[in-house]
């Protein structure tokens, strides 16, 4: 009996040492891998080799390094007991994304919150003075009103046009062609769209050749050209039209996918009961895809709240077109007032957060997570 107990204790001790050894190796190997990859990054950063060669090595090193990190992380997790490994496995894939999100989003947000309580040079504590400015300055109030316009007209226009086109395209034989054309603007960046529409809205004085599409059409029919982007308050609507042009394709694709999930039997039953086309759309189709409409709307609302590129490219915030993001940019990088800029950034984060939370909640209800 004593010998059996001794052998069991030895086996347990050996197993414990083996587990500790596996854990030590599991920690050591990823650390070594990370150090090697980081050393490669520093080498490339300080290298004086030809730029083309550095670019090629960086691509190979970056892609290979990410693959190696995932492989090593997976190998590390599999060193643990099966029950623990099963719980840790998802974090092999989610973990890097969470780390990047924390490093580039969460920590900068905390730093911005800290700086928002200090003066322009981040030296003297000023309390809530920067937030008072954010909610009382006339230019800031103008930006709030403009952002509200972007939310209402931009979101409503994008979702409304997306729904209309989805309904019409789904009944057309050339559905794929029409959807491809409408979706094409999604491939253009907001800055690129701003540059394109600058030519659409371009203005030259009366008597000169008009290079802008709208003014060329006006002069073709004998009307006088208009300075569209300086024409208050309509210039905000002209800028919002660019967002609608960009986001209609996104809304159309998502809504079209939802429309295909509406049972045809319900629609046929409504028509048999005497419902017209508008009644079928309003009483059957829209309630059935309502969750999708809400999800698309909240996504575009977030884009509208953060809008910056179009305004900066088209007007730079002049002529009454300031938005929250453009005011934050000017305070930070034009006036070098880091206190006010950080406060405005926090206001923007607070405005976006409830919408994001609601959007994620909707995804969760649809088993998106």
C-alpha positions in Angstrom: 0.0 0.0 0.0 2.8 2.4 0.9 4.6 1.6 -2.4 1.3 2.3 -4.4 0.8 5.6 -2.6 4.4 6.6 -3.3 4.1 5.7 -7.0 0.8 7.7 -7.2 2.5 10.7 -5.6 5.4 10.4 -8.0 3.0 10.3 -10.9 1.1 13.3 -9.7 4.3 15.2 -9.1 5.5 14.2 -12.6 2.2 15.3 -14.1 2.3 18.6 -12.3 5.9 19.2 -13.4 4.9 18.3 -17.0 1.9 20.7 -16.8 4.1 23.5 -15.5 6.6 22.8 -18.2 3.9 23.0 -20.9 2.6 26.3 -19.4 6.2 27.7 -19.3 6.8 26.7 -22.9 3.4 28.1 -23.9 4.2 31.5 -22.5 7.8 31.5 -23.6 7.2 30.6 -27.3 4.6 33.4 -28.0 6.9 35.9 -26.3 9.8 34.9 -28.4 7.7 35.0 -31.6 6.4 38.5 -30.7 10.0 39.8 -29.9 11.3 38.4 -33.3 8.4 40.0 -35.2 8.9 43.3 -33.4 12.6 43.2 -34.1 11.8 42.7 -37.8 9.5 45.7 -37.7 12.2 47.9 -36.1 14.7 46.7 -38.6 12.4 47.6 -41.5 11.7 51.0 -39.9 15.4 51.9 -39.6 16.6 50.2 -42.8 18.1 52.2 -45.6 17.4 49.6 -48.2 15.5 50.6 -51.4 11.9 51.4 -50.7 10.6 48.8 -53.1 12.6 46.0 -51.4 11.4 47.3 -47.9 7.8 47.2 -49.2 8.1 43.6 -50.4 9.7 42.4 -47.2 7.1 44.3 -45.1 4.3 42.6 -46.9 5.8 39.2 -46.6 6.9 39.8 -43.0 3.5 41.3 -42.1 1.3 38.6 -43.6 3.7 35.8 -42.5 4.1 37.3 -39.1 0.3 37.5 -38.5 -0.1 33.9 -39.7 2.8 32.8 -37.4 1.3 34.6 -34.4 -2.1 32.9 -34.9 -0.4 29.5 -35.4 1.8 30.0 -32.2 -1.3 31.2 -30.2 -3.3 28.2 -31.3 -0.4 25.9 -30.5 -0.1 27.6 -27.1 -3.8 27.1 -26.2 -3.6 23.5 -27.2 -0.9 22.9 -24.5 -3.6 23.5 -21.8 -6.0 20.8 -20.6 -8.9 20.3 -23.1 -11.5 22.0 -20.9 -9.4 25.1 -20.6 -8.3 25.0 -24.2 -11.9 24.9 -25.4 -12.6 28.1 -23.5 -9.5 29.9 -24.6 -9.7 28.9 -28.3 -12.1 31.8 -29.3 -9.7 34.4 -27.9 -7.0 33.2 -30.3 -9.0 34.9 -33.0 -10.8 37.6 -31.1 -7.9 38.6 -28.8 -5.8 40.4 -31.4 -8.8 42.4 -32.6 -9.6 43.4 -29.0 -6.0 44.4 -28.3 -5.9 46.6 -31.4 -9.4 48.1 -30.6 -8.2 48.9 -27.0 -4.9 50.4 -28.2 -6.3 52.6 -31.0 -9.8 53.4 -29.6 -10.2 52.8 -25.9 -6.9 54.3 -24.7 -7.1 57.4 -27.0 -10.6 58.0 -25.8 -9.4 58.0 -22.1 -6.6 60.3 -23.0 -9.0 62.7 -24.8 -11.2 62.7 -21.8 -8.3 63.6 -19.6 -7.1 66.4 -21.9 -10.6 67.8 -22.2 -10.3 69.1 -18.6 -7.1 71.2 -19.4 -6.4 74.3 -21.4 -5.1 74.6 -25.0 -1.6 73.5 -24.1 -2.8 70.7 -21.7 -1.0 72.4 -18.8 -3.6 74.1 -16.6 -6.7 72.4 -15.2 -9.9 74.3 -16.4 -12.6 71.9 -15.2 -15.7 71.8 -17.4 -14.9 75.1 -19.3 -14.2 73.2 -22.6 -17.5 71.4 -22.4 -19.3 74.7 -21.6 -17.7 76.0 -24.8 -18.9 72.9 -26.7 -22.5 73.5 -25.8 -22.7 77.3 -25.9 -20.4 78.5 -28.7 -22.5 79.7 -31.7 -20.4 77.8 -34.2 -20.8 74.6 -32.1 -24.6 75.1 -31.9 -24.5 75.6 -35.7 -22.6 72.3 -36.0 -25.2 70.5 -33.8 -28.1 71.7 -36.0 -26.2 70.7 -39.2 -25.5 67.2 -37.8 -29.2 66.9 -37.0 -29.9 67.7 -40.6 -27.4 65.1 -41.8 -29.1 62.5 -39.5 -32.6 63.2 -40.6 -32.1 63.9 -44.3 -29.1 61.7 -44.9 -30.5 58.7 -43.1 -34.0 59.1 -44.3 -32.9 59.7 -47.9 -30.5 56.8 -48.0 -32.9 54.3 -46.4 -35.9 55.6 -48.4 -34.1 55.4 -51.7 -32.6 52.1 -50.8 -36.0 50.6 -50.0 -37.6 52.1 -53.2 -34.8 50.8 -55.5 -34.8 47.4 -53.8 -38.6 47.0 -54.3 -38.3 48.1 -58.0 -35.1 46.1 -58.8 -36.4 42.9 -57.3 -39.2 42.9 -59.9 -37.0 43.7 -62.8 -35.3 41.2 -65.1 -32.1 43.3 -65.1 -32.0 43.2 -61.3 -28.2 42.5 -61.1 -27.3 45.2 -63.6 -29.4 47.9 -61.8 -28.1 46.9 -58.4 -24.5 46.9 -59.6 -24.9 50.5 -60.9 -26.5 51.7 -57.7 -24.0 50.0 -55.5 -20.9 51.3 -57.4 -20.6 54.6 -55.4 -19.9 52.5 -52.3 -16.5 51.7 -53.7 -15.6 55.4 -53.6 -14.2 57.0 -50.5 -15.9 60.0 -49.0 -13.0 62.2 -50.0 -13.2 60.9 -53.5 -16.9 61.5 -53.6 -16.3 65.1 -52.4 -13.9 65.7 -55.2 -16.3 64.3 -57.8 -19.2 66.4 -56.5 -17.1 69.6 -56.4 -17.2 69.3 -60.2 -20.9 68.7 -60.2 -21.5 71.8 -58.1 -18.7 73.9 -59.6 -19.6 77.6 -60.3 -18.2 80.2 -62.7 -19.5 83.8 -63.0 -22.2 84.6 -65.6 -20.8 84.7 -69.1 -18.0 82.2 -68.4 -17.9 78.6 -69.5 -19.5 76.4 -66.8 -17.5 73.3 -66.0 -20.0 72.2 -63.3 -22.6 69.7 -64.4 -25.6 71.4 -62.7 -24.7 74.9 -63.9 -24.0 73.6 -67.4 -27.5 72.2 -67.5 -29.0 75.5 -66.1 -27.2 77.6 -68.7 -28.2 75.1 -71.4 -31.8 76.0 -70.7 -31.2 79.7 -70.4 -31.1 80.0 -66.6 -28.3 81.7 -64.6 -25.7 79.6 -62.9 -25.8 79.2 -59.1 -23.0 79.0 -56.5 -24.5 75.8 -55.0 -22.1 75.3 -52.1 -22.4 78.9 -50.8 -26.2 79.1 -51.2 -27.4 79.1 -47.6 -29.2 77.1 -46.1 -29.6 74.8 -49.1 -25.9 74.1 -49.4 -26.2 71.7 -46.4 -28.8 69.8 -48.3 -26.6 69.7 -51.4 -23.8 68.2 -49.3 -26.2 65.7 -47.7 -27.2 64.5 -51.2 -23.6 63.2 -51.6 -24.1 61.0 -48.5 -27.4 59.7 -49.9 -25.6 59.0 -53.2 -22.9 57.0 -51.4 -25.1 55.1 -48.9 -28.1 54.2 -51.0 -26.3 51.2 -52.5 -25.5 49.9 -49.0 -29.1 50.3 -47.9 -30.4 48.8 -51.1 -28.3 45.6 -50.8 -29.2 44.9 -47.1 -32.9 45.7 -47.6 -33.0 43.6 -50.8 -31.7 40.6 -48.9 -34.4 41.1 -46.3 -37.1 41.4 -49.0 -36.1 38.0 -50.4 -36.9 36.5 -47.0 -40.5 37.8 -47.0 -42.7 34.7 -47.6 -44.5 35.0 -51.0 -47.5 33.3 -49.5 -48.2 36.2 -47.1 -48.0 38.7 -50.0 -50.3 36.6 -52.2 -52.8 36.3 -49.3 -52.8 40.1 -48.9 -53.5 40.5 -52.7 -56.3 37.9 -52.6 -57.9 39.9 -49.8 -57.9 42.9 -52.0 -54.9 44.9 -50.8 -53.3 47.1 -53.4 -49.6 47.4 -54.0 -49.0 50.2 -51.6 -51.1 48.5 -48.9 -49.0 45.3 -49.3 -45.8 47.3 -49.0 -47.0 49.3 -46.0 -48.9 46.6 -44.1 -46.9 43.4 -44.9 -43.5 44.0 -46.3 -42.3 46.9 -44.2 -43.4 45.4 -40.9 -41.7 42.1 -41.9 -38.4 43.8 -42.6 -38.7 46.5 -39.9 -35.7 45.1 -37.9 -33.5 45.3 -41.0 -34.7 48.9 -41.7 -33.8 49.9 -38.1 -30.3 48.3 -38.3 -29.6 50.0 -41.6 -30.9 53.3 -40.3 -28.8 53.2 -37.1 -25.7 52.4 -39.1 -26.2 55.4 -41.4 -27.0 57.6 -38.4 -23.5 56.7 -36.9 -22.0 57.7 -40.3 -23.9 60.9 -40.3 -22.8 61.8 -36.7 -19.2 61.3 -37.6 -19.4 63.0 -41.0 -16.3 65.0 -41.8 -14.7 64.1 -45.2 -17.4 65.4 -47.4 -17.7 68.7 -45.5 -14.0 69.2 -45.3 -13.5 68.4 -49.0 -16.4 70.5 -50.3 -16.5 73.6 -48.1 -14.0 73.2 -45.2 -16.9 74.0 -42.9 -17.5 77.5 -44.4 -20.8 79.0 -45.5 -22.7 77.6 -42.5 -21.8 74.0 -43.1 -19.8 73.2 -40.0 -20.4 69.8 -38.3 -19.1 68.4 -35.0 -16.2 66.5 -36.5 -15.0 69.5 -38.6 -15.1 71.7 -35.5 -13.1 69.2 -33.6 -10.5 69.0 -36.4 -10.1 72.8 -36.5 -9.7 73.1 -32.8 -7.1 70.4 -32.7 -5.1 71.0 -35.9 -5.8 74.6 -37.0 -5.9 76.4 -33.6 -3.9 73.8 -31.6 -6.4 74.0 -28.7 -6.2 70.4 -27.5 -8.5 71.0 -24.6 -11.5 72.2 -26.7 -10.7 69.7 -29.4 -10.7 66.8 -26.9 -13.9 68.0 -25.4 -15.6 68.1 -28.8 -14.3 64.6 -29.5 -15.8 63.3 -26.2 -19.1 64.9 -27.1 -19.0 63.1 -30.4 -18.2 59.8 -28.7 -21.1 60.3 -26.3 -23.4 61.0 -29.2 -22.4 58.0 -31.2 -22.3 55.5 -28.3 -26.0 55.1 -27.6 -26.7 54.5 -31.4 -23.9 51.9 -31.5 -25.2 50.2 -28.4 -28.7 50.0 -30.0 -27.2 48.7 -33.2 -25.3 46.0 -31.5 -28.4 45.1 -29.5 -30.3 44.7 -32.7 -27.5 42.5 -34.2 -27.7 40.4 -31.0 -31.4 39.9 -31.4 -30.9 38.7 -34.9 -28.2 36.2 -33.7 -25.6 38.3 -35.4 -23.2 37.5 -32.5 
